């Protein structure tokens, strides 16, 4: 029988002001504990969504760039009303925590990592994941290869990525989840693959909205995935559309996200994207 570790999770909500909830889950989406105040259905939804998001994240780790060590570090989901943080909690386990928007992010991160250390020697380090490049190497992001179809490169987006040292690639997704354009070096096939994964990550992110706070009108802003070798960003840009971008780990991510938001009005979203429910 799996031990229920809910009592240990209370450390986060009791000692971090503005923290809401915490859930411990296995890689296959089974809850191993949750803080008080979460219903059984909510815990199952959160656990399944977090596990699914990590599976998709691993599949596109190469999008963040080349490198022998493609270990996943953490995922952060931002809503208008709060945050969700996800870190590794040992081999095949994850710890998720939800907090209000003005939580002290350093404090909750410290408490989460300290809790992982307390959970036991069999849950002290996340599994190391090294993703293989796409078959055949066509459009491989890690090697900066791929030939974009004529008219598929978005010049404004291309210029934005080139302005930030360490930024690699970006792709614009329409409301239907299909790529509307990308930066130089991304083939259409690769953009299709990344877009499909990002559409799933967005869906999983939104499925956890109630975890961040019980509001009727929730608004997802972005999901940030950190690997040992780089970053992947999925950003809401309006009209049901998204921007997916990748950067090296040492890139100025604040500068990159600011520039990505700034270029949005120049990407011609009005003609291609509709409004999706809840965005």
ABEGO torsion letter per residue (X at the ends): XBBBAAAAAAAAAAABBGBABBBBBBAAGBBAEBBBGBBAAAAAAAAAAAAAAAAAAAAAAAAAEBEABABBABBBBBBAAEBBBBBBAEBGBBBBBBBBAABBAAAAAAAAAAAAAAAEAAAABBBBBBBBBBBGGBGBAAAGBEBBBBGABBAAAAAAAAABBGBABBBBBBAAGBBAEBBBGBBAAAAAAAAAAAAAAAAAAAAAAAAAEBBABBBBABBBBBBAAEBBBBBBAEGGBBBBBBBBAABBAAAAAAAAAAAAAAAGAAAABBBBBGX
